[in-house]
Amino acid sequence: MAQSTLNVLKRKRMGKSGAREIRKEGNVPAVLYGKGTEPISLVIDPSELKTALSTDAGENTLLEIKLKEGEADIPKLSLLREIQYDYLTDKPIHFDFQALDMKEKITVAVPVHIEGKAKGVKEGGILEEILREISVECLPTNIPNSFTIDVTELEVGHSIHVNTLEIEEGVTILHEPEDTIATVLAPKVEEKPVSDEELEGEEGAEGTEDAASEEAKEEGSEEGS
């Protein structure tokens, strides 16, 4: 379980105009919500959030939110649940955080890390990653940082499935056991382009065969008469 502290401000400027002002200052509006918790509007410094999430767990890091300016701290740990991006600049424009009940299970997406170079790739095959994240259900304290998949022995036409994952007690994988995580596809066979000369040669051969066939028919007709 990875855990960090995130320093935030209570948001006081509301509405679209307030959000624009916050973003102009280099910050991002956010909301903290959770079961039994009134939603709290916050202001996040994205650089501080990046630092807080720079653990092995990444976005699944448990965050202890600390309010600046002497206000009462938020007692619950939280998890970053959603990032909204500006479709033009691809910059974050809003964060959603969920306050957690440490005794209640949650659903999270755990990243998959591929390790090694597959035998099949060395033979010309193509490694295709089907699942880049694995959905699991567990208590916040049991969230896996990641799942590491060693593909070194994977040959062309072979796959690694969900049922090969090693999981700790208390973690439930929310996928079918036969779901594919990674596979090595056979190399693509490129068709050799046919040149104009070859096409002309084929057409010429077909013409010769047709002419020979016609001659044979005529000879047979003459003999019969």
Backbone as numpy.savetxt, mean C-alpha at the origin, in Angstrom:
# Nx Ny Nz CAx CAy CAz Cx Cy Cz
5.53 -2.25 21.23 4.69 -1.05 21.23 5.56 0.19 21.23
5.43 1.01 20.17 6.18 2.26 20.09 5.30 3.41 20.58
5.89 4.30 21.36 5.11 5.41 21.93 5.93 6.70 21.88
5.25 7.82 21.57 5.91 9.12 21.51 5.01 10.18 22.11
5.60 11.34 22.35 4.85 12.50 22.82 4.68 13.49 21.68
3.47 14.03 21.54 3.19 15.03 20.50 2.67 16.30 21.15
3.41 17.39 20.99 2.99 18.68 21.52 2.05 19.37 20.54
0.91 19.84 21.02 -0.10 20.45 20.15 -0.65 21.71 20.81
-1.41 22.48 20.01 -2.14 23.64 20.51 -3.63 23.38 20.40
-4.40 23.98 21.30 -5.85 23.93 21.21 -6.26 24.89 20.09
-7.08 24.43 19.19 -7.51 25.29 18.09 -8.58 26.28 18.55
-8.37 27.56 18.26 -9.32 28.60 18.66 -9.96 29.28 17.45
-9.25 29.29 16.31 -9.80 29.89 15.09 -10.52 28.81 14.30
-11.84 28.89 14.27 -12.63 27.85 13.64 -13.08 28.27 12.25
-13.73 27.37 11.55 -14.26 27.65 10.23 -13.19 27.57 9.15
-13.63 27.75 7.88 -12.71 27.65 6.74 -11.65 28.74 6.77
-12.05 29.96 7.15 -11.08 31.06 7.20 -10.03 30.81 8.27
-10.46 30.26 9.42 -9.52 29.93 10.48 -8.55 28.85 10.05
-9.06 27.85 9.32 -8.22 26.75 8.83 -7.18 27.28 7.85
-7.60 28.22 6.98 -6.66 28.79 6.01 -5.53 29.54 6.71
-5.89 30.29 7.76 -4.88 31.04 8.51 -3.88 30.09 9.17
-4.41 29.01 9.73 -3.55 28.02 10.40 -2.56 27.43 9.40
-3.04 27.11 8.20 -2.18 26.50 7.18 -1.15 27.50 6.66
-1.53 28.77 6.56 -0.59 29.79 6.11 0.58 29.92 7.08
0.33 29.62 8.34 1.38 29.68 9.36 2.26 28.43 9.37
1.93 27.46 8.48 2.72 26.24 8.40 2.23 25.12 9.29
1.07 25.32 9.92 0.48 24.29 10.78 -0.71 23.62 10.09
-1.27 22.61 10.75 -2.37 21.85 10.16 -3.48 21.67 11.19
-4.74 21.97 10.82 -5.86 21.71 11.73 -6.03 20.21 11.97
-6.57 19.86 13.14 -6.76 18.44 13.45 -7.92 18.30 14.42
-8.38 17.06 14.57 -9.41 16.77 15.55 -9.05 15.48 16.28
-9.31 15.46 17.57 -9.13 14.26 18.39 -10.51 13.79 18.81
-10.84 12.54 18.48 -12.14 12.00 18.84 -11.96 10.65 19.49
-13.00 10.12 20.09 -12.90 8.80 20.69 -14.14 8.47 21.50
-14.31 7.20 21.78 -15.45 6.74 22.55 -15.43 7.37 23.95
-16.52 8.03 24.30 -16.60 8.66 25.62 -15.78 9.93 25.74
-15.32 10.48 24.59 -14.50 11.69 24.60 -15.12 12.72 23.66
-15.31 13.92 24.15 -15.81 14.99 23.29 -14.72 15.33 22.26
-15.10 15.53 21.00 -14.10 15.90 19.99 -13.37 17.19 20.39
-12.06 17.20 20.21 -11.23 18.35 20.55 -10.53 18.83 19.29
-10.69 20.10 18.95 -10.04 20.68 17.79 -8.63 21.13 18.17
-7.66 20.73 17.34 -6.25 20.97 17.66 -5.54 21.65 16.50
-4.35 22.16 16.79 -3.45 22.70 15.77 -2.14 21.92 15.88
-1.71 21.33 14.76 -0.54 20.45 14.74 0.58 21.08 13.92
1.78 21.03 14.47 2.98 21.38 13.70 3.41 20.09 12.98
3.31 20.04 11.64 3.61 18.79 10.92 5.02 18.27 11.15
5.96 19.16 11.42 7.34 18.70 11.68 7.41 17.98 13.02
6.63 18.44 14.00 6.59 17.76 15.30 5.92 16.40 15.17
4.87 16.33 14.34 4.20 15.05 14.12 5.14 14.07 13.43
5.89 14.55 12.46 6.85 13.70 11.75 7.88 13.13 12.72
8.35 13.97 13.64 9.32 13.51 14.64 8.70 12.47 15.56
7.46 12.71 15.98 6.77 11.79 16.88 6.54 10.43 16.24
6.35 10.43 14.92 6.07 9.17 14.21 7.33 8.49 13.68
8.49 9.05 13.96 9.75 8.47 13.44 10.22 7.32 14.32
9.35 6.35 14.50 9.66 5.13 15.23 9.51 3.96 14.28
9.83 2.76 14.74 9.68 1.57 13.90 8.22 1.32 13.53
7.29 1.88 14.34 5.86 1.65 14.09 5.27 2.66 13.13
5.99 3.72 12.81 5.47 4.72 11.87 4.15 5.31 12.32
3.16 5.29 11.44 1.86 5.88 11.75 1.08 5.11 12.81
1.55 3.92 13.18 0.91 3.15 14.26 1.54 3.43 15.62
2.36 4.48 15.72 2.95 4.87 17.00 1.86 5.42 17.92
1.84 4.97 19.15 0.91 5.52 20.15 1.39 6.91 20.55
0.48 7.88 20.53 0.84 9.27 20.77 0.23 9.78 22.07
1.10 10.29 22.93 0.64 10.98 24.14 0.58 12.46 23.79
-0.64 12.99 23.68 -0.81 14.37 23.23 -0.67 15.33 24.40
0.25 16.28 24.26 0.52 17.28 25.30 0.09 18.65 24.79
-0.77 19.32 25.52 -1.22 20.65 25.14 -0.25 21.71 25.63
0.06 22.66 24.75 0.94 23.77 25.12 0.13 24.86 25.83
0.81 25.91 26.23 0.19 27.10 26.82 -0.52 26.81 28.13
-0.04 25.81 28.86 -0.50 25.59 30.22 -1.89 25.02 30.38
-2.52 24.55 29.28 -3.85 23.97 29.41 -3.75 22.54 29.93
-4.89 22.04 30.45 -4.90 20.69 31.02 -4.59 19.67 29.94
-3.66 18.76 30.22 -3.26 17.76 29.24 -4.36 16.75 28.98
-4.33 16.17 27.80 -5.29 15.13 27.43 -4.75 13.80 27.96
-5.50 13.14 28.82 -4.96 11.97 29.52 -4.81 10.71 28.67
-5.54 10.60 27.56 -5.55 9.35 26.80 -4.49 9.33 25.72
-3.97 8.12 25.46 -3.11 7.93 24.31 -3.97 7.92 23.05
-3.37 8.29 21.92 -4.14 8.35 20.68 -3.35 7.73 19.54
-4.05 7.60 18.41 -3.46 7.02 17.21 -3.86 7.89 16.03
-2.91 8.18 15.15 -3.23 8.92 13.93 -4.08 8.02 13.03
-5.28 8.48 12.70 -6.20 7.64 11.95 -6.37 8.03 10.49
-6.25 9.32 10.18 -6.46 9.74 8.80 -5.71 11.03 8.52
-5.17 11.12 7.30 -4.53 12.34 6.82 -5.23 12.75 5.54
-5.75 13.98 5.52 -6.34 14.51 4.30 -5.30 15.37 3.59
-5.19 15.20 2.26 -4.18 15.91 1.49 -4.83 16.87 0.50
-4.11 17.94 0.20 -4.52 18.84 -0.87 -4.22 18.14 -2.20
-5.23 18.02 -3.05 -5.04 17.24 -4.28 -4.11 17.92 -5.28
-3.85 19.21 -5.11 -2.94 19.90 -6.01 -1.50 19.88 -5.51
-1.31 20.17 -4.22 0.05 20.25 -3.67 0.50 18.98 -2.99
-0.47 18.06 -2.68 -0.18 16.81 -1.97 0.33 17.07 -0.55
0.05 18.26 -0.02 0.43 18.57 1.36 -0.73 18.23 2.30
-0.44 17.81 3.55 -1.53 17.50 4.48 -2.32 18.75 4.85
-3.65 18.64 4.89 -4.49 19.77 5.25 -5.35 19.49 6.49
-5.37 18.22 6.93 -6.14 17.90 8.14 -5.71 16.54 8.68
-5.63 16.44 10.01 -5.30 15.18 10.68 -6.46 14.75 11.57
-6.73 13.45 11.60 -7.70 12.87 12.53 -6.96 11.95 13.49
-7.18 12.16 14.79 -6.58 11.30 15.82 -7.70 10.63 16.61
-7.48 9.37 16.97 -8.45 8.63 17.78 -7.90 8.41 19.18
-8.64 8.88 20.19 -8.27 8.60 21.58 -8.57 7.13 21.86
-7.65 6.46 22.51 -7.74 5.00 22.68 -8.14 4.59 24.08
-8.93 3.52 24.14 -9.17 2.81 25.39 -8.19 1.64 25.37
-7.23 1.65 26.26 -6.16 0.66 26.21 -6.64 -0.76 26.50
-7.90 -0.90 26.92 -8.46 -2.23 27.19 -9.41 -2.68 26.09
-9.49 -1.88 25.02 -10.40 -2.19 23.93 -9.63 -2.43 22.64
-9.96 -3.50 21.93 -9.26 -3.84 20.70 -9.60 -2.84 19.59
-8.63 -2.62 18.71 -8.82 -1.74 17.57 -8.33 -2.45 16.31
-8.72 -1.92 15.16 -8.27 -2.44 13.87 -7.26 -1.48 13.27
-6.11 -1.99 12.88 -5.07 -1.15 12.27 -4.47 -1.87 11.07
-3.85 -1.10 10.18 -3.15 -1.65 9.02 -1.66 -1.63 9.31
-1.03 -2.80 9.27 0.39 -2.95 9.59 1.17 -3.12 8.29
2.22 -2.31 8.07 2.96 -2.40 6.80 3.73 -3.71 6.65
3.89 -4.13 5.38 4.67 -5.32 5.04 6.02 -4.87 4.49
7.11 -5.44 5.01 8.45 -5.14 4.52 9.00 -6.37 3.80
9.41 -6.20 2.56 9.98 -7.29 1.76 11.49 -7.34 1.99
12.00 -8.55 2.23 13.43 -8.74 2.51 14.02 -9.77 1.56
15.21 -9.49 1.03 15.90 -10.44 0.16 15.53 -10.27 -1.30
16.27 -10.99 -2.16 15.99 -11.00 -3.60 15.58 -12.41 -4.00
14.41 -12.54 -4.56 13.84 -13.85 -4.86 14.64 -14.58 -5.95
14.75 -15.92 -5.79 15.41 -16.75 -6.81 14.76 -16.54 -8.18
13.44 -16.44 -8.16 12.72 -16.28 -9.41 13.06 -14.98 -10.12
13.35 -13.94 -9.36 13.73 -12.65 -9.96 15.10 -12.78 -10.63
15.99 -13.52 -9.98 17.32 -13.73 -10.56 17.23 -14.50 -11.88
16.16 -15.28 -12.03 15.96 -16.06 -13.25 15.17 -15.28 -14.30
14.88 -14.02 -13.99 14.16 -13.19 -14.96 12.71 -12.93 -14.62
12.22 -13.52 -13.52 10.84 -13.31 -13.11 10.61 -11.92 -12.53
9.36 -11.62 -12.25 8.98 -10.30 -11.73 8.30 -10.48 -10.39
8.84 -9.83 -9.34 8.24 -9.89 -8.01 7.08 -8.92 -7.95
5.91 -9.42 -7.61 4.73 -8.57 -7.46 4.26 -8.60 -6.01
4.18 -7.42 -5.40 3.70 -7.30 -4.02 2.19 -7.06 -4.06
1.43 -8.03 -3.60 -0.03 -7.95 -3.64 -0.56 -7.19 -2.43
-0.10 -7.56 -1.25 -0.52 -6.89 -0.02 0.66 -6.11 0.57
0.51 -4.79 0.61 1.56 -3.96 1.20 1.26 -3.64 2.65
0.02 -3.93 3.07 -0.39 -3.76 4.47 -1.25 -4.95 4.87
-1.17 -5.31 6.15 -1.97 -6.40 6.70 -2.88 -5.82 7.78
-4.18 -6.01 7.64 -5.13 -5.51 8.64 -5.19 -6.49 9.82
-5.05 -5.95 11.02 -5.09 -6.80 12.22 -6.02 -6.17 13.25
-6.45 -7.00 14.18 -7.24 -6.52 15.32 -6.51 -6.93 16.59
-6.31 -5.97 17.49 -5.59 -6.26 18.73 -5.75 -5.09 19.69
-5.24 -5.26 20.90 -5.18 -4.15 21.84 -4.11 -3.17 21.39
-4.25 -1.88 21.73 -3.24 -0.89 21.32 -1.82 -1.27 21.72
-1.67 -1.95 22.83 -0.32 -2.32 23.30 0.28 -3.48 22.52
-0.53 -4.14 21.67 -0.05 -5.31 20.92 0.13 -5.04 19.43
0.03 -3.79 19.00 0.12 -3.49 17.57 1.52 -3.85 17.05
1.62 -4.74 16.07 2.95 -5.06 15.49 3.50 -3.84 14.75
4.81 -3.65 14.83 5.43 -2.55 14.08 5.34 -2.79 12.58
5.57 -4.05 12.17 5.52 -4.41 10.76 5.57 -5.93 10.64
5.34 -6.42 9.43 5.54 -7.83 9.11 6.66 -7.91 8.07
7.70 -8.67 8.38 8.83 -8.82 7.46 8.70 -10.13 6.69
8.74 -10.04 5.37 8.59 -11.21 4.50 9.91 -11.45 3.77
10.50 -12.63 3.98 11.74 -13.00 3.30 11.37 -13.75 2.01
11.70 -13.15 0.87 11.33 -13.75 -0.42 12.50 -14.44 -1.10
13.62 -14.62 -0.40 14.84 -15.15 -1.01 14.62 -16.47 -1.74
13.84 -17.39 -1.17 13.65 -18.72 -1.76 12.47 -18.79 -2.71
11.84 -17.66 -2.99 10.63 -17.66 -3.82 10.99 -17.84 -5.30
10.47 -18.90 -5.92 10.76 -19.19 -7.32 9.63 -18.71 -8.22
9.88 -18.73 -9.52 8.87 -18.30 -10.49 7.60 -19.15 -10.34
6.46 -18.49 -10.26 5.19 -19.20 -10.13 4.80 -19.51 -8.70
5.68 -19.20 -7.74 5.39 -19.48 -6.34 4.98 -18.19 -5.62
4.27 -18.36 -4.50 3.75 -17.21 -3.75 3.92 -17.39 -2.25
3.84 -16.29 -1.53 3.81 -16.31 -0.07 2.43 -15.83 0.36
1.81 -16.60 1.25 0.44 -16.32 1.65 0.36 -15.85 3.10
-0.82 -15.32 3.44 -1.05 -14.76 4.77 -0.83 -15.80 5.86
-1.15 -17.05 5.58 -1.05 -18.08 6.62 0.39 -18.41 7.02
1.38 -17.80 6.35 2.78 -18.02 6.73 3.28 -16.98 7.74
2.46 -15.96 8.02 2.89 -14.89 8.93 2.98 -15.40 10.37
4.01 -14.92 11.06 4.14 -15.23 12.48 3.54 -14.07 13.27
2.56 -14.39 14.10 1.89 -13.35 14.88 1.97 -13.66 16.36
1.95 -12.58 17.15 1.99 -12.75 18.61 0.59 -13.05 19.13
0.56 -13.60 20.33 -0.72 -13.90 20.97 -1.51 -12.61 21.17
-2.80 -12.68 20.88 -3.64 -11.49 21.05 -3.83 -10.69 19.79
-3.14 -11.08 18.70 -3.25 -10.38 17.42 -4.03 -11.26 16.45
-5.09 -10.72 15.87 -5.91 -11.45 14.90 -5.75 -10.82 13.53
-5.38 -11.63 12.54 -5.24 -11.13 11.17 -6.59 -11.16 10.48
-6.97 -10.05 9.87 -8.29 -9.92 9.25 -8.23 -10.17 7.74
-7.53 -11.21 7.34 -7.45 -11.62 5.94 -7.71 -13.12 5.87
-8.06 -13.60 4.69 -8.19 -15.04 4.48 -6.79 -15.67 4.49
-6.63 -16.86 5.06 -5.31 -17.50 5.12 -4.63 -17.67 3.76
-5.44 -17.87 2.71 -4.85 -18.11 1.38 -4.58 -16.82 0.60
-4.89 -15.68 1.17 -4.61 -14.41 0.47 -3.10 -14.28 0.20
-2.77 -13.84 -1.00 -1.37 -13.75 -1.42 -0.76 -12.42 -0.99
0.44 -12.51 -0.41 1.18 -11.31 -0.03 2.13 -10.91 -1.14
2.86 -11.89 -1.68 3.82 -11.62 -2.76 3.94 -12.85 -3.64
4.23 -12.63 -4.91 4.39 -13.73 -5.85 5.42 -13.35 -6.91
6.02 -14.37 -7.53 6.97 -14.11 -8.63 6.32 -14.57 -9.92
6.11 -13.60 -10.81 5.50 -13.89 -12.10 6.54 -14.32 -13.12
6.12 -15.13 -14.07 7.03 -15.56 -15.14 7.41 -14.35 -15.99
8.64 -14.34 -16.49 9.05 -13.21 -17.34 8.18 -13.12 -18.58
7.93 -11.90 -19.02 7.14 -11.70 -20.22 7.96 -12.07 -21.46
7.34 -12.83 -22.36 8.01 -13.21 -23.61 7.57 -12.23 -24.68
8.53 -11.46 -25.17 8.21 -10.49 -26.20 8.19 -11.15 -27.57
7.12 -10.88 -28.32 7.01 -11.44 -29.66 7.96 -10.69 -30.59
8.70 -11.48 -31.40 9.64 -10.87 -32.33 8.87 -10.17 -33.45
9.14 -8.89 -33.66 8.42 -8.18 -34.73 8.75 -8.76 -36.10
7.73 -8.85 -36.95 7.90 -9.40 -38.29 8.25 -8.27 -39.24
9.34 -8.41 -39.98 9.78 -7.37 -40.90 8.93 -7.38 -42.17
8.99 -6.28 -42.92 8.25 -6.19 -44.18 8.74 -7.25 -45.17
10.05 -7.52 -45.16 10.60 -8.51 -46.09 10.04 -9.90 -45.80
9.93 -10.23 -44.49 9.38 -11.53 -44.13 7.92 -11.65 -44.53
7.18 -10.54 -44.33 5.77 -10.54 -44.72 5.63 -10.74 -46.23
6.48 -10.05 -47.02 6.44 -10.18 -48.46 6.79 -11.60 -48.89
7.76 -12.21 -48.17 8.15 -13.58 -48.47 7.01 -14.54 -48.23
6.26 -14.34 -47.13 5.14 -15.22 -46.81 4.03 -15.07 -47.85
3.77 -13.79 -48.22 2.73 -13.56 -49.23 3.11 -14.19 -50.57
4.43 -14.09 -50.91 4.90 -14.68 -52.16 4.74 -16.19 -52.15
5.06 -16.82 -51.02 4.94 -18.28 -50.90 3.49 -18.71 -51.02
2.57 -17.93 -50.40 1.16 -18.26 -50.49 0.68 -18.16 -51.93
1.20 -17.11 -52.65 0.80 -16.94 -54.05 1.26 -18.11 -54.90
2.47 -18.60 -54.67 3.02 -19.73 -55.41 2.20 -21.00 -55.17
1.82 -21.23 -53.90 1.02 -22.40 -53.56 -0.34 -22.35 -54.24
-0.95 -21.14 -54.25 -2.27 -21.00 -54.87 -2.18 -21.28 -56.38
-1.10 -20.77 -57.01 -0.93 -20.96 -58.45 -0.74 -22.45 -58.77
0.06 -23.12 -57.96 0.31 -24.55 -58.17 -0.98 -25.34 -58.03
-1.81 -24.94 -57.06 -3.08 -25.62 -56.84 -4.00 -25.46 -58.03
-4.04 -24.27 -58.61 -4.88 -24.00 -59.78 -4.42 -24.82 -60.97
-3.09 -24.90 -61.17 -2.54 -25.68 -62.28 -2.92 -27.16 -62.16
-2.84 -27.66 -60.90 -3.18 -29.07 -60.67 -4.64 -29.33 -61.02
-5.50 -28.38 -60.68 -6.92 -28.54 -60.96 -7.18 -28.57 -62.47
-6.49 -27.65 -63.19 -6.66 -27.58 -64.63 -6.19 -28.85 -65.31
-5.03 -29.40 -64.86 -4.50 -30.63 -65.44 -5.46 -31.80 -65.21
-6.00 -31.84 -64.01 -6.96 -32.92 -63.71 -8.19 -32.81 -64.57
-8.63 -31.60 -64.85 -9.80 -31.39 -65.66 -9.56 -31.84 -67.10
-8.37 -31.55 -67.62 -8.00 -31.94 -68.99 -7.93 -33.45 -69.14
-7.34 -34.13 -68.14 -7.20 -35.57 -68.21 -8.57 -36.25 -68.19
-9.46 -35.64 -67.42 -10.81 -36.23 -67.30 -11.58 -36.10 -68.59
-11.30 -35.05 -69.32 -11.99 -34.86 -70.59 -11.29 -35.67 -71.67
